[in-house]
């Protein structure tokens, strides 16, 4: 075998071995960890009013079978949380999200979950187990709601939490779990105060 043939064979073997190496999701599964959750870099970002894009228009069906859309929450500050039931950080932040929802629900603030993986029965079971009382849109089959938001802001790792201003524009973004209620409460309060 000549030198070029040997180099091609070595390259093919390297590619074949790389293809057999487990990806992070597979490795996580094999180790019994968070079945499909890959942590992104945690970050909080507030977006100045002058730099916000167009209002996000979205619609879907909740875990209880009700239609819910951006029209239904128009004029509110809206917190949108992307989650799914097997996501450990989603479970960890559920109580904090519920606390902020309870603190602000009478002040012109709406909360909407967007379940990106589960069907309605799993989402209802999650809400019951973790005490979540705000609705979640079931977006696993078509992904239309996630797509609508992804056009306005990057939706990377799960969970991601967005705060929309009263015009429906993305005003703030938390990548990763909210890590307690205080940061999200501050983002919501600041967004509310813009329209006061």
Residue pairs with C-beta under 8 A, 6 or more apart in sequence:
1 9
22 30
24 38
25 36
25 38
28 34
28 35
28 36
28 37
28 38
29 35
29 36
34 86
34 87
34 88
34 89
35 86
36 86
36 87
36 117
37 86
37 87
37 88
37 89
37 157
37 158
38 157
39 89
39 157
39 176
40 156
40 157
40 175
40 176
41 175
41 176
42 175
42 176
42 177
42 179
43 173
43 174
43 175
43 176
44 172
44 173
44 174
44 175
44 183
44 187
45 172
45 173
45 174
45 175
46 171
46 172
46 187
46 190
47 170
47 171
47 172
47 173
49 165
49 171
49 194
52 165
52 169
52 170
52 171
53 152
53 153
53 169
53 170
54 152
54 169
55 70
55 164
55 167
55 168
55 169
56 70
56 148
56 149
56 151
56 152
56 164
56 168
56 169
56 170
57 69
57 70
57 148
57 168
58 69
58 70
58 137
58 144
58 145
58 148
58 149
59 67
59 68
59 69
59 70
59 71
59 144
59 145
60 67
60 68
60 69
60 114
60 137
60 138
60 139
60 144
60 145
61 67
61 68
61 137
61 138
62 68
62 120
62 135
62 136
62 137
62 138
63 115
63 120
63 123
63 124
63 127
63 135
63 136
63 138
64 120
64 124
64 135
65 120
66 135
68 112
68 135
68 137
70 168
73 110
73 112
74 168
75 108
75 166
76 108
76 109
76 110
76 166
77 104
77 108
77 109
77 110
77 163
77 164
77 165
77 166
77 171
77 188
77 191
77 192
77 195
78 109
78 110
78 111
78 112
78 163
78 164
78 168
79 97
79 100
79 101
79 109
79 110
79 111
79 112
79 161
79 162
79 163
79 164
79 184
79 188
80 112
80 113
80 114
80 149
80 161
80 162
80 163
80 164
81 93
81 97
81 111
81 112
81 113
81 114
81 159
81 160
81 161
81 162
82 113
82 114
82 116
82 146
82 149
82 155
82 158
82 159
82 160
82 161
83 90
83 94
83 113
83 114
83 115
83 116
83 136
83 158
83 159
84 90
84 115
84 116
84 117
84 118
84 140
84 158
85 91
85 115
85 117
85 118
85 122
85 123
85 125
85 126
86 117
87 158
87 159
89 158
89 159
89 176
89 177
90 158
90 159
90 177
91 126
91 130
92 177
93 159
93 177
93 178
93 179
94 126
94 130
94 131
94 132
95 130
95 131
96 178
96 179
96 180
96 181
96 184
97 111
97 132
97 134
97 161
97 178
97 184
98 130
98 131
98 132
98 133
98 134
99 181
100 111
100 178
100 181
100 184
100 185
100 188
101 109
101 111
101 133
101 134
102 133
103 181
103 185
104 185
104 188
104 192
105 111
105 134
107 192
108 166
108 192
109 188
109 192
110 134
111 134
111 135
112 134
112 135
112 136
112 137
113 123
113 132
113 134
113 135
113 136
113 137
114 136
114 137
114 139
114 145
114 146
114 149
115 122
115 123
115 136
115 137
115 138
115 139
115 140
116 139
116 140
116 143
116 146
116 158
117 140
118 126
118 138
118 140
119 138
119 140
120 138
123 136
123 138
126 132
127 133
127 136
137 145
139 145
139 146
146 155
149 155
149 162
149 170
152 169
152 170
153 162
153 170
153 173
156 175
157 175
157 176
159 176
159 177
159 178
160 173
160 174
160 175
160 176
161 173
161 174
161 178
161 184
162 170
162 172
162 173
162 174
163 170
163 171
163 172
163 173
163 184
163 187
163 188
163 191
164 170
164 171
164 191
165 171
165 191
165 194
165 195
166 191
166 194
166 195
171 187
171 191
171 194
172 187
172 190
172 191
174 183
174 184
174 187
178 184
